[in-house]
Amino acid sequence: MHPVRIDLHTHSTASDGTDTPAELVANAAAAGLSAVAITDHDTTSGWAEAVEALPPGLRLIRGAELSCVSPDGRGGHCSVHLLAYLFDPEAEAVVAQYARTRDLRRARLTSIAEKMAEDGLPIDPAALLGGLPPDATPGRPHLARALVQAGVVASVDEAFATYLNDRGRYYLPSSRTSVHEQIEMIAKAGGVTVLAHAFAHHRGPTVTAEVIKELAGVGLHGVEVDHPDHDDAARAELRGLAADLDLIATGSSDYHGTNKVIRLGQETTAPDQLDAIAERATGVAVVVGS
């Protein structure tokens, strides 16, 4: 009997991954996954293609990764990401929020690209945006790939380390919605919310445990515990919080295709935790390939 392997955080070309949605589900099946979630940044545009291409027996959890801002628990604020699962993509608030976020992302990426071009880097802002599907949500990884293709850097990781990190010359802050508003929006759309990589400290400022407790009190359903950017201490603390607060605890790869050296199924979620997500959701159902 094959083990049940579930990966609840992956990205496709609908945002900043390198696999198309069809390739993503095919690669998930090839990697031996029993279930996979498609969670592109601030969009559901990859859902239909992923469902259409779903290999027999593979379960697909349709979701998205939402960009938010949250109190950090230290008197300030920081960026956080919220994984939203099985919500109704046609809910009025969801449609409006996606359109707003997509426009803001495009404006931000254009400004960064223009600044790079002014400094003599071989980046064409119009070509960069023009090469993306109209409903794609652009992000810095698209710029990183452009820098790789132009021969400026050897890898996406080098592009971020040299040009695109949050402390560099080309960083521009993003305009993000309150995490409280996003939790409420997804709840109204029948979905389930899980806080992504909450203690990935090397990425930048993170929230405290007290913030997670407060978010649980306003409707957060879970926390991503096992993630490639969490060390053992972070995993232990988050697992303890999940137990104390009766939160769903997930594990996920945060797969982006060739953009990152992360394998599908590198981190996984226990079957009973996926069951808990499916039981609480009323927006859309888990799809099984036939």
Order of alpha helices (4+ residues) and beta strands (2+ residues): beta-alpha-beta-alpha-beta-beta-alpha-alpha-alpha-alpha-beta-alpha-beta-alpha-beta-alpha-beta-alpha-beta
